[in-house]
Amino acid sequence: MKGFFIADYSPEHEKFLEVVLPLIREGKTVYLEDIVEGLENAPAILFGLFSGRNVGKQVVVVSWE
């Protein structure tokens, strides 16, 4: 396994957005969000995040306002 440090790729960020954003807009690339409501649920969600239970980007909604 080889890791990477995201800051090493910051010069490539604009190029990445130029390539990926049109693909998302066209529906050719799809991303998933795992949304849970309530800050009180954050500890359980954090545990699930580190145990592989979530799918996609994990989001805790504190308020819809």
Protein Blocks (a to p, Z undefined) as FASTA:
>chain_A
ZZddfklmmmmmmmmmmmmmmmmmnopaccdddddehjklmmmmmmmmmnopagcjaddd
fbfZZ
